[in-house]
Amino acid sequence: MSKTTMHISVSLSEDEKTATIRISNRSNPIIAGVLGVEKDNTGSLSKIYLNRLIHNGGKYLDYQGYLPSGCISTILTKAA
């Protein structure tokens, strides 16, 4: 069985408390609270910790943009 590619993009509010997440197979964005963020040496986002679970695990999914993980709440890690 072939994998489905899903692209995840994220926009944060100015205070970094709210994330707007767009996933390629969804018509409406997901709005979630942000528990915390990590930035790399250049100041770019590397991880975003959300206050809820927004993804389902799937072995036939391939992600681009951000990689979701976590079982209680979602952690979005910037794809290399």
N, CA, C and O atoms as a Tripos MOL2 file, in Angstrom:
@<TRIPOS>MOLECULE
protein
  320   319    80     0     0
PROTEIN
NO_CHARGES

@<TRIPOS>ATOM
      1 N           0.8360   -1.1760    0.0000 N.3       1 MET1
      2 CA          0.0000    0.0000    0.0000 C.3       1 MET1
      3 C           0.8840    1.2430    0.0000 C.2       1 MET1
      4 O           1.8760    1.2970    0.7280 O.2       1 MET1
      5 N           0.5360    2.2370   -0.8060 N.am      2 SER2
      6 CA          1.3400    3.4520   -0.8930 C.3       2 SER2
      7 C           0.9860    4.4130    0.2370 C.2       2 SER2
      8 O          -0.1050    4.3570    0.8050 O.2       2 SER2
      9 N           1.9340    5.2940    0.5470 N.am      3 LYS3
     10 CA          1.7280    6.2710    1.6100 C.3       3 LYS3
     11 C           1.0500    7.5170    1.0570 C.2       3 LYS3
     12 O           1.2600    7.8910   -0.0970 O.2       3 LYS3
     13 N           0.2380    8.1530    1.8880 N.am      4 THR4
     14 CA         -0.3860    9.4290    1.5770 C.3       4 THR4
     15 C           0.4700   10.5270    2.1940 C.2       4 THR4
     16 O           0.8280   10.4440    3.3690 O.2       4 THR4
     17 N           0.8020   11.5550    1.4150 N.am      5 THR5
     18 CA          1.5970   12.6680    1.9140 C.3       5 THR5
     19 C           0.6620   13.7660    2.4060 C.2       5 THR5
     20 O          -0.2450   14.1910    1.6900 O.2       5 THR5
     21 N           0.8910   14.2170    3.6240 N.am      6 MET6
     22 CA          0.1040   15.2900    4.2140 C.3       6 MET6
     23 C           1.0390   16.4370    4.5710 C.2       6 MET6
     24 O           2.0610   16.2340    5.2270 O.2       6 MET6
     25 N           0.6890   17.6340    4.1400 N.am      7 HIS7
     26 CA          1.4930   18.8170    4.4330 C.3       7 HIS7
     27 C           0.8580   19.5590    5.6020 C.2       7 HIS7
     28 O          -0.3430   19.8270    5.5910 O.2       7 HIS7
     29 N           1.6600   19.8890    6.6100 N.am      8 ILE8
     30 CA          1.1930   20.6370    7.7780 C.3       8 ILE8
     31 C           1.9120   21.9780    7.8190 C.2       8 ILE8
     32 O           3.1410   22.0380    7.7810 O.2       8 ILE8
     33 N           1.1250   23.0620    7.8980 N.am      9 SER9
     34 CA          1.7070   24.3940    8.0780 C.3       9 SER9
     35 C           1.0930   25.0260    9.3240 C.2       9 SER9
     36 O          -0.0510   24.7390    9.6760 O.2       9 SER9
     37 N           1.8580   25.8840    9.9820 N.am     10 VAL10
     38 CA          1.4410   26.4630   11.2580 C.3      10 VAL10
     39 C           1.6790   27.9630   11.2500 C.2      10 VAL10
     40 O           2.7120   28.4390   10.7800 O.2      10 VAL10
     41 N           0.7010   28.7070   11.7820 N.am     11 SER11
     42 CA          0.8560   30.1360   12.0400 C.3      11 SER11
     43 C           0.5920   30.3510   13.5210 C.2      11 SER11
     44 O          -0.3900   29.8420   14.0590 O.2      11 SER11
     45 N           1.4620   31.1010   14.1790 N.am     12 LEU12
     46 CA          1.2820   31.4150   15.5960 C.3      12 LEU12
     47 C           0.7980   32.8440   15.7740 C.2      12 LEU12
     48 O           1.1240   33.7300   14.9830 O.2      12 LEU12
     49 N           0.0080   33.0570   16.8360 N.am     13 SER13
     50 CA         -0.3820   34.4150   17.1900 C.3      13 SER13
     51 C           0.8660   35.1590   17.6720 C.2      13 SER13
     52 O           1.8850   34.5360   17.9690 O.2      13 SER13
     53 N           0.7870   36.4790   17.7480 N.am     14 GLU14
     54 CA          1.9500   37.2740   18.1540 C.3      14 GLU14
     55 C           2.4660   36.8940   19.5400 C.2      14 GLU14
     56 O           3.6720   36.9100   19.7870 O.2      14 GLU14
     57 N           1.5450   36.5520   20.4400 N.am     15 ASP15
     58 CA          1.9650   36.1890   21.7990 C.3      15 ASP15
     59 C           2.3180   34.7010   21.9330 C.2      15 ASP15
     60 O           2.6310   34.2350   23.0280 O.2      15 ASP15
     61 N           2.2680   33.9560   20.8180 N.am     16 GLU16
     62 CA          2.6110   32.5310   20.7550 C.3      16 GLU16
     63 C           1.7570   31.6760   21.6840 C.2      16 GLU16
     64 O           2.2250   30.6610   22.2000 O.2      16 GLU16
     65 N           0.5030   32.0830   21.9010 N.am     17 LYS17
     66 CA         -0.4200   31.3300   22.7510 C.3      17 LYS17
     67 C          -1.4390   30.5310   21.9410 C.2      17 LYS17
     68 O          -2.0680   29.6140   22.4690 O.2      17 LYS17
     69 N          -1.6070   30.8740   20.6580 N.am     18 THR18
     70 CA         -2.5900   30.2080   19.8030 C.3      18 THR18
     71 C          -1.9400   29.8450   18.4740 C.2      18 THR18
     72 O          -1.2200   30.6450   17.8770 O.2      18 THR18
     73 N          -2.2110   28.6120   18.0210 N.am     19 ALA19
     74 CA         -1.6870   28.1520   16.7310 C.3      19 ALA19
     75 C          -2.8500   27.8890   15.7760 C.2      19 ALA19
     76 O          -3.8800   27.3380   16.1660 O.2      19 ALA19
     77 N          -2.6680   28.2870   14.5380 N.am     20 THR20
     78 CA         -3.5940   27.9380   13.4680 C.3      20 THR20
     79 C          -2.8640   26.9330   12.5960 C.2      20 THR20
     80 O          -1.8450   27.2450   11.9810 O.2      20 THR20
     81 N          -3.4040   25.7160   12.5540 N.am     21 ILE21
     82 CA         -2.7420   24.6180   11.8460 C.3      21 ILE21
     83 C          -3.5500   24.2580   10.6150 C.2      21 ILE21
     84 O          -4.7590   24.0400   10.6980 O.2      21 ILE21
     85 N          -2.8880   24.1980    9.4840 N.am     22 ARG22
     86 CA         -3.5410   23.7920    8.2380 C.3      22 ARG22
     87 C          -2.9290   22.4690    7.7930 C.2      22 ARG22
     88 O          -1.7110   22.3300    7.6840 O.2      22 ARG22
     89 N          -3.8110   21.5020    7.5390 N.am     23 ILE23
     90 CA         -3.3980   20.1870    7.0680 C.3      23 ILE23
     91 C          -3.9880   19.9850    5.6880 C.2      23 ILE23
     92 O          -5.1580   20.2880    5.4560 O.2      23 ILE23
     93 N          -3.1850   19.4760    4.7750 N.am     24 SER24
     94 CA         -3.5440   19.4300    3.3610 C.3      24 SER24
     95 C          -4.8530   18.7180    3.0510 C.2      24 SER24
     96 O          -5.4910   19.0600    2.0550 O.2      24 SER24
     97 N          -5.2850   17.7520    3.8430 N.am     25 ASN25
     98 CA         -6.5130   17.0350    3.5150 C.3      25 ASN25
     99 C          -7.7470   17.6000    4.2080 C.2      25 ASN25
    100 O          -8.8310   17.0300    4.0900 O.2      25 ASN25
    101 N          -7.6040   18.7050    4.9250 N.am     26 ARG26
    102 CA         -8.7290   19.3180    5.6470 C.3      26 ARG26
    103 C          -9.0560   20.6690    5.0460 C.2      26 ARG26
    104 O          -8.1600   21.4350    4.6900 O.2      26 ARG26
    105 N         -10.3540   20.9610    4.9350 N.am     27 SER27
    106 CA        -10.7480   22.2510    4.3780 C.3      27 SER27
    107 C         -10.6980   23.3660    5.4240 C.2      27 SER27
    108 O         -10.4470   24.5200    5.0780 O.2      27 SER27
    109 N         -10.9320   23.0390    6.6880 N.am     28 ASN28
    110 CA        -10.9160   24.0460    7.7490 C.3      28 ASN28
    111 C          -9.6470   23.9270    8.5850 C.2      28 ASN28
    112 O          -9.1710   22.8210    8.8440 O.2      28 ASN28
    113 N          -9.0980   25.0680    9.0090 N.am     29 PRO29
    114 CA         -7.9060   25.0120    9.8690 C.3      29 PRO29
    115 C          -8.2710   24.5290   11.2630 C.2      29 PRO29
    116 O          -9.4320   24.5830   11.6690 O.2      29 PRO29
    117 N          -7.2720   24.0600   11.9870 N.am     30 ILE30
    118 CA         -7.4180   23.6510   13.3810 C.3      30 ILE30
    119 C          -6.8370   24.7650   14.2370 C.2      30 ILE30
    120 O          -5.7220   25.2240   13.9900 O.2      30 ILE30
    121 N          -7.5880   25.1990   15.2380 N.am     31 ILE31
    122 CA         -7.1030   26.2130   16.1700 C.3      31 ILE31
    123 C          -6.8050   25.5000   17.4860 C.2      31 ILE31
    124 O          -7.6620   24.7920   18.0140 O.2      31 ILE31
    125 N          -5.6010   25.6800   18.0150 N.am     32 ALA32
    126 CA         -5.2140   25.0230   19.2640 C.3      32 ALA32
    127 C          -4.3930   25.9720   20.1180 C.2      32 ALA32
    128 O          -3.7130   26.8650   19.6110 O.2      32 ALA32
    129 N          -4.4700   25.7620   21.4130 N.am     33 GLY33
    130 CA         -3.6420   26.5170   22.3360 C.3      33 GLY33
    131 C          -2.2100   26.0020   22.2930 C.2      33 GLY33
    132 O          -1.9710   24.8280   22.0110 O.2      33 GLY33
    133 N          -1.2690   26.8840   22.5730 N.am     34 VAL34
    134 CA          0.1500   26.5330   22.5570 C.3      34 VAL34
    135 C           0.6600   26.5000   23.9910 C.2      34 VAL34
    136 O           0.5440   27.4790   24.7280 O.2      34 VAL34
    137 N           1.2250   25.3610   24.3730 N.am     35 LEU35
    138 CA          1.8050   25.2260   25.7100 C.3      35 LEU35
    139 C           3.2300   25.7470   25.7610 C.2      35 LEU35
    140 O           3.6990   26.1950   26.8080 O.2      35 LEU35
    141 N           3.9230   25.6870   24.6190 N.am     36 GLY36
    142 CA          5.3020   26.1590   24.5650 C.3      36 GLY36
    143 C           5.8750   25.9870   23.1760 C.2      36 GLY36
    144 O           5.3260   25.2590   22.3490 O.2      36 GLY36
    145 N           6.9840   26.6640   22.9250 N.am     37 VAL37
    146 CA          7.6840   26.5520   21.6470 C.3      37 VAL37
    147 C           9.1820   26.4280   21.9170 C.2      37 VAL37
    148 O           9.6920   26.8940   22.9350 O.2      37 VAL37
    149 N           9.8650   25.7880   20.9790 N.am     38 GLU38
    150 CA         11.3300   25.7530   20.9940 C.3      38 GLU38
    151 C          11.8020   26.3490   19.6830 C.2      38 GLU38
    152 O          11.2010   26.1220   18.6320 O.2      38 GLU38
    153 N          12.8840   27.1150   19.7520 N.am     39 LYS39
    154 CA         13.4420   27.7380   18.5580 C.3      39 LYS39
    155 C          14.8800   27.2710   18.3640 C.2      39 LYS39
    156 O          15.5710   26.9260   19.3220 O.2      39 LYS39
    157 N          15.3150   27.2650   17.1090 N.am     40 ASP40
    158 CA         16.6980   26.8740   16.8160 C.3      40 ASP40
    159 C          17.6160   28.0800   16.9650 C.2      40 ASP40
    160 O          17.1800   29.1410   17.4120 O.2      40 ASP40
    161 N          18.8760   27.9250   16.5960 N.am     41 ASN41
    162 CA         19.8880   28.9930   16.7530 C.3      41 ASN41
    163 C          19.5590   30.2470   15.9670 C.2      41 ASN41
    164 O          19.9900   31.3400   16.3350 O.2      41 ASN41
    165 N          18.7930   30.1030   14.8810 N.am     42 THR42
    166 CA         18.4520   31.2540   14.0430 C.3      42 THR42
    167 C          17.1540   31.9290   14.4800 C.2      42 THR42
    168 O          16.7630   32.9450   13.9060 O.2      42 THR42
    169 N          16.4800   31.3700   15.4950 N.am     43 GLY43
    170 CA         15.2200   31.9460   15.9600 C.3      43 GLY43
    171 C          13.9980   31.3830   15.2660 C.2      43 GLY43
    172 O          12.8800   31.8330   15.5190 O.2      43 GLY43
    173 N          14.1920   30.4010   14.3900 N.am     44 SER44
    174 CA         13.0640   29.7650   13.7050 C.3      44 SER44
    175 C          12.4590   28.7020   14.6080 C.2      44 SER44
    176 O          13.1570   28.0820   15.4110 O.2      44 SER44
    177 N          11.1550   28.4990   14.4680 N.am     45 LEU45
    178 CA         10.4770   27.4850   15.2670 C.3      45 LEU45
    179 C          10.9980   26.0980   14.9370 C.2      45 LEU45
    180 O          11.1390   25.7470   13.7660 O.2      45 LEU45
    181 N          11.2840   25.3100   15.9590 N.am     46 SER46
    182 CA         11.6870   23.9230   15.7350 C.3      46 SER46
    183 C          10.6660   22.9500   16.3130 C.2      46 SER46
    184 O          10.4630   21.8690   15.7590 O.2      46 SER46
    185 N          10.0100   23.3230   17.4340 N.am     47 LYS47
    186 CA          8.9540   22.4960   18.0240 C.3      47 LYS47
    187 C           7.8510   23.3770   18.5730 C.2      47 LYS47
    188 O           8.0970   24.4630   19.0970 O.2      47 LYS47
    189 N           6.6220   22.8830   18.4400 N.am     48 ILE48
    190 CA          5.4550   23.5650   18.9900 C.3      48 ILE48
    191 C           4.6800   22.5410   19.8130 C.2      48 ILE48
    192 O           4.2980   21.4870   19.3050 O.2      48 ILE48
    193 N           4.4540   22.8550   21.0690 N.am     49 TYR49
    194 CA          3.7250   21.9650   21.9720 C.3      49 TYR49
    195 C           2.2780   22.4630   22.0640 C.2      49 TYR49
    196 O           2.0280   23.5670   22.5490 O.2      49 TYR49
    197 N           1.3350   21.6520   21.6000 N.am     50 LEU50
    198 CA         -0.0740   22.0420   21.6050 C.3      50 LEU50
    199 C          -0.7820   21.5240   22.8460 C.2      50 LEU50
    200 O          -0.3060   20.5960   23.5000 O.2      50 LEU50
    201 N          -1.9240   22.1280   23.1680 N.am     51 ASN51
    202 CA         -2.6660   21.7280   24.3630 C.3      51 ASN51
    203 C          -3.6700   20.6100   24.1120 C.2      51 ASN51
    204 O          -4.4300   20.2450   25.0090 O.2      51 ASN51
    205 N          -3.6800   20.0660   22.9020 N.am     52 ARG52
    206 CA         -4.5870   18.9570   22.6080 C.3      52 ARG52
    207 C          -4.0330   18.0900   21.4920 C.2      52 ARG52
    208 O          -3.0740   18.4530   20.8110 O.2      52 ARG52
    209 N          -4.6530   16.9490   21.3250 N.am     53 LEU53
    210 CA         -4.2500   16.0140   20.2830 C.3      53 LEU53
    211 C          -4.9460   16.3870   18.9810 C.2      53 LEU53
    212 O          -6.1730   16.4680   18.9420 O.2      53 LEU53
    213 N          -4.1790   16.6160   17.9130 N.am     54 ILE54
    214 CA         -4.7880   16.9940   16.6310 C.3      54 ILE54
    215 C          -4.4980   15.9900   15.5250 C.2      54 ILE54
    216 O          -4.9160   16.1980   14.3860 O.2      54 ILE54
    217 N          -3.7920   14.9080   15.8340 N.am     55 HIS55
    218 CA         -3.4270   13.9530   14.7850 C.3      55 HIS55
    219 C          -3.7870   12.5280   15.1920 C.2      55 HIS55
    220 O          -3.9480   12.2230   16.3740 O.2      55 HIS55
    221 N          -3.9060   11.6810   14.2080 N.am     56 ASN56
    222 CA         -4.0690   10.2450   14.4150 C.3      56 ASN56
    223 C          -2.8340    9.5720   13.8530 C.2      56 ASN56
    224 O          -2.3590    9.9410   12.7790 O.2      56 ASN56
    225 N          -2.3200    8.6090   14.5540 N.am     57 GLY57
    226 CA         -1.1620    7.8770   14.0390 C.3      57 GLY57
    227 C          -1.5770    7.0420   12.8350 C.2      57 GLY57
    228 O          -2.6810    6.4990   12.7920 O.2      57 GLY57
    229 N          -0.7070    6.9480   11.8870 N.am     58 GLY58
    230 CA         -0.9890    6.1380   10.7160 C.3      58 GLY58
    231 C           0.2900    5.7120   10.0390 C.2      58 GLY58
    232 O           1.1250    6.5480    9.6940 O.2      58 GLY58
    233 N           0.4480    4.4130    9.8450 N.am     59 LYS59
    234 CA          1.6830    3.9510    9.2280 C.3      59 LYS59
    235 C           1.7130    4.2090    7.7270 C.2      59 LYS59
    236 O           2.7590    4.0470    7.0980 O.2      59 LYS59
    237 N           0.5920    4.6070    7.1420 N.am     60 TYR60
    238 CA          0.5510    4.8920    5.7120 C.3      60 TYR60
    239 C           0.5020    6.3940    5.4320 C.2      60 TYR60
    240 O           0.0470    6.8210    4.3710 O.2      60 TYR60
    241 N           0.9800    7.1960    6.4030 N.am     61 LEU61
    242 CA          1.0180    8.6480    6.2290 C.3      61 LEU61
    243 C           2.4610    9.1230    6.2120 C.2      61 LEU61
    244 O           3.3000    8.6240    6.9630 O.2      61 LEU61
    245 N           2.7380   10.0820    5.3570 N.am     62 ASP62
    246 CA          4.0530   10.7160    5.2720 C.3      62 ASP62
    247 C           3.8030   12.2130    5.4370 C.2      62 ASP62
    248 O           2.9770   12.7780    4.7210 O.2      62 ASP62
    249 N           4.4930   12.8580    6.3570 N.am     63 TYR63
    250 CA          4.2520   14.2690    6.6530 C.3      63 TYR63
    251 C           5.3370   15.1600    6.0800 C.2      63 TYR63
    252 O           6.5050   14.7790    6.0030 O.2      63 TYR63
    253 N           4.9250   16.3640    5.6760 N.am     64 GLN64
    254 CA          5.8430   17.4090    5.2310 C.3      64 GLN64
    255 C           5.5240   18.6740    6.0110 C.2      64 GLN64
    256 O           4.3840   18.8810    6.4260 O.2      64 GLN64
    257 N           6.5120   19.5090    6.2080 N.am     65 GLY65
    258 CA          6.3180   20.7490    6.9620 C.3      65 GLY65
    259 C           6.6210   20.5270    8.4290 C.2      65 GLY65
    260 O           7.7000   20.8800    8.9050 O.2      65 GLY65
    261 N           5.6810   19.9470    9.1440 N.am     66 TYR66
    262 CA          5.8430   19.6000   10.5520 C.3      66 TYR66
    263 C           5.4620   18.1420   10.7500 C.2      66 TYR66
    264 O           4.5490   17.6360   10.0970 O.2      66 TYR66
    265 N           6.1690   17.4680   11.6560 N.am     67 LEU67
    266 CA          5.8950   16.0720   11.9690 C.3      67 LEU67
    267 C           5.1640   16.0070   13.3050 C.2      67 LEU67
    268 O           5.7140   16.4440   14.3160 O.2      67 LEU67
    269 N           3.9290   15.4700   13.3450 N.am     68 PRO68
    270 CA          3.2000   15.3850   14.6010 C.3      68 PRO68
    271 C           3.6030   14.1450   15.4010 C.2      68 PRO68
    272 O           3.8850   13.0900   14.8330 O.2      68 PRO68
    273 N           3.6270   14.2890   16.7210 N.am     69 SER69
    274 CA          3.8760   13.1560   17.6130 C.3      69 SER69
    275 C           3.1550   13.4410   18.9210 C.2      69 SER69
    276 O           2.6410   14.5390   19.1330 O.2      69 SER69
    277 N           3.1210   12.4400   19.7950 N.am     70 GLY70
    278 CA          2.4980   12.5920   21.1000 C.3      70 GLY70
    279 C           1.2340   11.7640   21.2230 C.2      70 GLY70
    280 O           0.5300   11.5410   20.2390 O.2      70 GLY70
    281 N           0.9480   11.3080   22.4420 N.am     71 CYS71
    282 CA         -0.2490   10.4970   22.6530 C.3      71 CYS71
    283 C          -1.2990   11.2170   23.4970 C.2      71 CYS71
    284 O          -2.4710   10.8440   23.4450 O.2      71 CYS71
    285 N          -0.9250   12.2230   24.2640 N.am     72 ILE72
    286 CA         -1.8620   12.9910   25.0770 C.3      72 ILE72
    287 C          -2.1550   14.3280   24.4110 C.2      72 ILE72
    288 O          -3.3090   14.7500   24.3300 O.2      72 ILE72
    289 N          -1.1180   14.9840   23.9430 N.am     73 SER73
    290 CA         -1.2610   16.2180   23.1660 C.3      73 SER73
    291 C          -0.2220   16.1830   22.0560 C.2      73 SER73
    292 O           0.7670   15.4540   22.1440 O.2      73 SER73
    293 N          -0.4470   16.9630   21.0210 N.am     74 THR74
    294 CA          0.4230   16.9190   19.8500 C.3      74 THR74
    295 C           1.6430   17.8160   20.0210 C.2      74 THR74
    296 O           1.5440   18.9450   20.5010 O.2      74 THR74
    297 N           2.7920   17.2890   19.6170 N.am     75 ILE75
    298 CA          4.0220   18.0660   19.5000 C.3      75 ILE75
    299 C           4.3310   18.1230   18.0060 C.2      75 ILE75
    300 O           4.4580   17.0840   17.3580 O.2      75 ILE75
    301 N           4.4500   19.3150   17.4660 N.am     76 LEU76
    302 CA          4.7920   19.4890   16.0560 C.3      76 LEU76
    303 C           6.2740   19.8180   15.9570 C.2      76 LEU76
    304 O           6.7330   20.8170   16.5100 O.2      76 LEU76
    305 N           7.0200   18.9730   15.2510 N.am     77 THR77
    306 CA          8.4580   19.1660   15.0760 C.3      77 THR77
    307 C           8.7100   19.5280   13.6230 C.2      77 THR77
    308 O           8.2550   18.8350   12.7140 O.2      77 THR77
    309 N           9.4360   20.6140   13.4090 N.am     78 LYS78
    310 CA          9.7500   21.0660   12.0500 C.3      78 LYS78
    311 C          10.5010   19.9870   11.3000 C.2      78 LYS78
    312 O          11.5070   19.4730   11.7890 O.2      78 LYS78
    313 N          10.0180   19.6380   10.1070 N.am     79 ALA79
    314 CA         10.6850   18.6290    9.2790 C.3      79 ALA79
    315 C          11.9760   19.2010    8.7140 C.2      79 ALA79
    316 O          12.0480   20.3780    8.3640 O.2      79 ALA79
    317 N          12.9750   18.3650    8.6330 N.am     80 ALA80
    318 CA         14.2950   18.7970    8.1210 C.3      80 ALA80
    319 C          14.2820   18.9870    6.6350 C.2      80 ALA80
    320 O          15.3030   19.3460    6.0500 O.2      80 ALA80
@<TRIPOS>BOND
     1     1     2 1
     2     2     3 1
     3     3     4 2
     4     3     5 am
     5     5     6 1
     6     6     7 1
     7     7     8 2
     8     7     9 am
     9     9    10 1
    10    10    11 1
    11    11    12 2
    12    11    13 am
    13    13    14 1
    14    14    15 1
    15    15    16 2
    16    15    17 am
    17    17    18 1
    18    18    19 1
    19    19    20 2
    20    19    21 am
    21    21    22 1
    22    22    23 1
    23    23    24 2
    24    23    25 am
    25    25    26 1
    26    26    27 1
    27    27    28 2
    28    27    29 am
    29    29    30 1
    30    30    31 1
    31    31    32 2
    32    31    33 am
    33    33    34 1
    34    34    35 1
    35    35    36 2
    36    35    37 am
    37    37    38 1
    38    38    39 1
    39    39    40 2
    40    39    41 am
    41    41    42 1
    42    42    43 1
    43    43    44 2
    44    43    45 am
    45    45    46 1
    46    46    47 1
    47    47    48 2
    48    47    49 am
    49    49    50 1
    50    50    51 1
    51    51    52 2
    52    51    53 am
    53    53    54 1
    54    54    55 1
    55    55    56 2
    56    55    57 am
    57    57    58 1
    58    58    59 1
    59    59    60 2
    60    59    61 am
    61    61    62 1
    62    62    63 1
    63    63    64 2
    64    63    65 am
    65    65    66 1
    66    66    67 1
    67    67    68 2
    68    67    69 am
    69    69    70 1
    70    70    71 1
    71    71    72 2
    72    71    73 am
    73    73    74 1
    74    74    75 1
    75    75    76 2
    76    75    77 am
    77    77    78 1
    78    78    79 1
    79    79    80 2
    80    79    81 am
    81    81    82 1
    82    82    83 1
    83    83    84 2
    84    83    85 am
    85    85    86 1
    86    86    87 1
    87    87    88 2
    88    87    89 am
    89    89    90 1
    90    90    91 1
    91    91    92 2
    92    91    93 am
    93    93    94 1
    94    94    95 1
    95    95    96 2
    96    95    97 am
    97    97    98 1
    98    98    99 1
    99    99   100 2
   100    99   101 am
   101   101   102 1
   102   102   103 1
   103   103   104 2
   104   103   105 am
   105   105   106 1
   106   106   107 1
   107   107   108 2
   108   107   109 am
   109   109   110 1
   110   110   111 1
   111   111   112 2
   112   111   113 am
   113   113   114 1
   114   114   115 1
   115   115   116 2
   116   115   117 am
   117   117   118 1
   118   118   119 1
   119   119   120 2
   120   119   121 am
   121   121   122 1
   122   122   123 1
   123   123   124 2
   124   123   125 am
   125   125   126 1
   126   126   127 1
   127   127   128 2
   128   127   129 am
   129   129   130 1
   130   130   131 1
   131   131   132 2
   132   131   133 am
   133   133   134 1
   134   134   135 1
   135   135   136 2
   136   135   137 am
   137   137   138 1
   138   138   139 1
   139   139   140 2
   140   139   141 am
   141   141   142 1
   142   142   143 1
   143   143   144 2
   144   143   145 am
   145   145   146 1
   146   146   147 1
   147   147   148 2
   148   147   149 am
   149   149   150 1
   150   150   151 1
   151   151   152 2
   152   151   153 am
   153   153   154 1
   154   154   155 1
   155   155   156 2
   156   155   157 am
   157   157   158 1
   158   158   159 1
   159   159   160 2
   160   159   161 am
   161   161   162 1
   162   162   163 1
   163   163   164 2
   164   163   165 am
   165   165   166 1
   166   166   167 1
   167   167   168 2
   168   167   169 am
   169   169   170 1
   170   170   171 1
   171   171   172 2
   172   171   173 am
   173   173   174 1
   174   174   175 1
   175   175   176 2
   176   175   177 am
   177   177   178 1
   178   178   179 1
   179   179   180 2
   180   179   181 am
   181   181   182 1
   182   182   183 1
   183   183   184 2
   184   183   185 am
   185   185   186 1
   186   186   187 1
   187   187   188 2
   188   187   189 am
   189   189   190 1
   190   190   191 1
   191   191   192 2
   192   191   193 am
   193   193   194 1
   194   194   195 1
   195   195   196 2
   196   195   197 am
   197   197   198 1
   198   198   199 1
   199   199   200 2
   200   199   201 am
   201   201   202 1
   202   202   203 1
   203   203   204 2
   204   203   205 am
   205   205   206 1
   206   206   207 1
   207   207   208 2
   208   207   209 am
   209   209   210 1
   210   210   211 1
   211   211   212 2
   212   211   213 am
   213   213   214 1
   214   214   215 1
   215   215   216 2
   216   215   217 am
   217   217   218 1
   218   218   219 1
   219   219   220 2
   220   219   221 am
   221   221   222 1
   222   222   223 1
   223   223   224 2
   224   223   225 am
   225   225   226 1
   226   226   227 1
   227   227   228 2
   228   227   229 am
   229   229   230 1
   230   230   231 1
   231   231   232 2
   232   231   233 am
   233   233   234 1
   234   234   235 1
   235   235   236 2
   236   235   237 am
   237   237   238 1
   238   238   239 1
   239   239   240 2
   240   239   241 am
   241   241   242 1
   242   242   243 1
   243   243   244 2
   244   243   245 am
   245   245   246 1
   246   246   247 1
   247   247   248 2
   248   247   249 am
   249   249   250 1
   250   250   251 1
   251   251   252 2
   252   251   253 am
   253   253   254 1
   254   254   255 1
   255   255   256 2
   256   255   257 am
   257   257   258 1
   258   258   259 1
   259   259   260 2
   260   259   261 am
   261   261   262 1
   262   262   263 1
   263   263   264 2
   264   263   265 am
   265   265   266 1
   266   266   267 1
   267   267   268 2
   268   267   269 am
   269   269   270 1
   270   270   271 1
   271   271   272 2
   272   271   273 am
   273   273   274 1
   274   274   275 1
   275   275   276 2
   276   275   277 am
   277   277   278 1
   278   278   279 1
   279   279   280 2
   280   279   281 am
   281   281   282 1
   282   282   283 1
   283   283   284 2
   284   283   285 am
   285   285   286 1
   286   286   287 1
   287   287   288 2
   288   287   289 am
   289   289   290 1
   290   290   291 1
   291   291   292 2
   292   291   293 am
   293   293   294 1
   294   294   295 1
   295   295   296 2
   296   295   297 am
   297   297   298 1
   298   298   299 1
   299   299   300 2
   300   299   301 am
   301   301   302 1
   302   302   303 1
   303   303   304 2
   304   303   305 am
   305   305   306 1
   306   306   307 1
   307   307   308 2
   308   307   309 am
   309   309   310 1
   310   310   311 1
   311   311   312 2
   312   311   313 am
   313   313   314 1
   314   314   315 1
   315   315   316 2
   316   315   317 am
   317   317   318 1
   318   318   319 1
   319   319   320 2
@<TRIPOS>SUBSTRUCTURE
     1 MET1         2 RESIDUE 1 A MET
     2 SER2         6 RESIDUE 1 A SER
     3 LYS3        10 RESIDUE 1 A LYS
     4 THR4        14 RESIDUE 1 A THR
     5 THR5        18 RESIDUE 1 A THR
     6 MET6        22 RESIDUE 1 A MET
     7 HIS7        26 RESIDUE 1 A HIS
     8 ILE8        30 RESIDUE 1 A ILE
     9 SER9        34 RESIDUE 1 A SER
    10 VAL10       38 RESIDUE 1 A VAL
    11 SER11       42 RESIDUE 1 A SER
    12 LEU12       46 RESIDUE 1 A LEU
    13 SER13       50 RESIDUE 1 A SER
    14 GLU14       54 RESIDUE 1 A GLU
    15 ASP15       58 RESIDUE 1 A ASP
    16 GLU16       62 RESIDUE 1 A GLU
    17 LYS17       66 RESIDUE 1 A LYS
    18 THR18       70 RESIDUE 1 A THR
    19 ALA19       74 RESIDUE 1 A ALA
    20 THR20       78 RESIDUE 1 A THR
    21 ILE21       82 RESIDUE 1 A ILE
    22 ARG22       86 RESIDUE 1 A ARG
    23 ILE23       90 RESIDUE 1 A ILE
    24 SER24       94 RESIDUE 1 A SER
    25 ASN25       98 RESIDUE 1 A ASN
    26 ARG26      102 RESIDUE 1 A ARG
    27 SER27      106 RESIDUE 1 A SER
    28 ASN28      110 RESIDUE 1 A ASN
    29 PRO29      114 RESIDUE 1 A PRO
    30 ILE30      118 RESIDUE 1 A ILE
    31 ILE31      122 RESIDUE 1 A ILE
    32 ALA32      126 RESIDUE 1 A ALA
    33 GLY33      130 RESIDUE 1 A GLY
    34 VAL34      134 RESIDUE 1 A VAL
    35 LEU35      138 RESIDUE 1 A LEU
    36 GLY36      142 RESIDUE 1 A GLY
    37 VAL37      146 RESIDUE 1 A VAL
    38 GLU38      150 RESIDUE 1 A GLU
    39 LYS39      154 RESIDUE 1 A LYS
    40 ASP40      158 RESIDUE 1 A ASP
    41 ASN41      162 RESIDUE 1 A ASN
    42 THR42      166 RESIDUE 1 A THR
    43 GLY43      170 RESIDUE 1 A GLY
    44 SER44      174 RESIDUE 1 A SER
    45 LEU45      178 RESIDUE 1 A LEU
    46 SER46      182 RESIDUE 1 A SER
    47 LYS47      186 RESIDUE 1 A LYS
    48 ILE48      190 RESIDUE 1 A ILE
    49 TYR49      194 RESIDUE 1 A TYR
    50 LEU50      198 RESIDUE 1 A LEU
    51 ASN51      202 RESIDUE 1 A ASN
    52 ARG52      206 RESIDUE 1 A ARG
    53 LEU53      210 RESIDUE 1 A LEU
    54 ILE54      214 RESIDUE 1 A ILE
    55 HIS55      218 RESIDUE 1 A HIS
    56 ASN56      222 RESIDUE 1 A ASN
    57 GLY57      226 RESIDUE 1 A GLY
    58 GLY58      230 RESIDUE 1 A GLY
    59 LYS59      234 RESIDUE 1 A LYS
    60 TYR60      238 RESIDUE 1 A TYR
    61 LEU61      242 RESIDUE 1 A LEU
    62 ASP62      246 RESIDUE 1 A ASP
    63 TYR63      250 RESIDUE 1 A TYR
    64 GLN64      254 RESIDUE 1 A GLN
    65 GLY65      258 RESIDUE 1 A GLY
    66 TYR66      262 RESIDUE 1 A TYR
    67 LEU67      266 RESIDUE 1 A LEU
    68 PRO68      270 RESIDUE 1 A PRO
    69 SER69      274 RESIDUE 1 A SER
    70 GLY70      278 RESIDUE 1 A GLY
    71 CYS71      282 RESIDUE 1 A CYS
    72 ILE72      286 RESIDUE 1 A ILE
    73 SER73      290 RESIDUE 1 A SER
    74 THR74      294 RESIDUE 1 A THR
    75 ILE75      298 RESIDUE 1 A ILE
    76 LEU76      302 RESIDUE 1 A LEU
    77 THR77      306 RESIDUE 1 A THR
    78 LYS78      310 RESIDUE 1 A LYS
    79 ALA79      314 RESIDUE 1 A ALA
    80 ALA80      318 RESIDUE 1 A ALA
